[in-house]
């Protein structure tokens, strides 16, 4: 058994199949993938990796299994899934996930091919674990898949606390110890025991506060959008195929971006933190519903049109459209008076947070700092925005109507 010192959970005891998996190339690769991607350009201390997060998820899964009195091969299968749950991540984690999904049709938790081959498969087979069943747990399948990937999963519990600690932002701090101890299975559903509506609300609130403050901070979004554009140039120029791209780590990607003419300037800007600025930062109420569902190809057309109208190179305009707001955690289940109920039916906080999420939603249009005024005017015309109209003033960080430019 190994004991590993962790900044969040103190000492983590790694044993059984997890100990054997620890030094496989697929798990060690996670040391070189940043948990928060470009968020480090906002919070300099946010340099933690998917490796340490995976250890934390394994630890919480192990604790939960102990509290639920689950042992034997079932427990080993869940521990393996917890440690391996992120091996499908591409470089820079979620920053490039949508690209990989578009190119390969695979999401980061689609690890069927990764658990069924190489050293990982050999370890699982040595412990008499079916690689396909482990991959199924990672995808959230079955009773115990909810522990690894679900509304009350240990993945969420670890990353909120870890991301809060490493960024220095307190909003993700939750009582994960209590949450783990209060998990129960009722009619095959993972639920929180009686008296834990507030615990479920705390998890929901933490996620809701971390979204605008950390995960979707405007600088993180701008740098993420620039990184994605650079990756698209790289793959579209046939410098790398999507499957190879998917298995790179952060260093592999950065070297490739720096050394290719189609992506080199983006890499230099990201290296030096010379980022585009917001030309438009539009609220949900100002955006047509059809625009939110625009395909990547349609977004490219918008970018070309805006750039043409603003007399810019098409690569100097980025349209960044978030998905429509959703709140998966509101479907968490809690026991109330002996009945399994959804959190959304028991908590008035859910509706308030849903409204706040809608108010925080923004469509961004980014451009070089000296061209934001022209791009703002062009974007308003091309995107059909009815803004009355507000764009971001780059230098002072305040809003002012377009007619004052």
Secondary structure, 3 states (H helix, E strand, C coil): CEEEEECCCEEEEECHHHHHHCCCHHHHHHHHCECCHHHHHCCCCCCCEHHHHHHHHHHHHHHHHHHCCCCHHHHHHHHHHHHHCCCCCCCCHHHCHHHHHHHHCCCCCCCHHHHCCHHHHHHHHHCCCCHHHHHHHHCCCHHHHHHHCCCCCHHHHHHHHHHHHHHCCHHHCCCHHHHHHCEEEECCEEEECCCCHHHHHHHHHHHHHHHHHHHCCHHHHHHHHHHHHHHHHHHHCCCCCHHHHHHCCHHHHHHHHHCCCCCHHHHHHHHCCCCCEEEEEEEHHHCCHHHHCCCHHHHHHHHHHHHHHCCCCHHHEEEEECCCCCCHHHHCEEEECCEEEEHHHHCHHHHHHHHHHHHHCEEEEEECHHHHHHHHHHHHHHHCCCCCCEEECCCCCCEEEHHHC
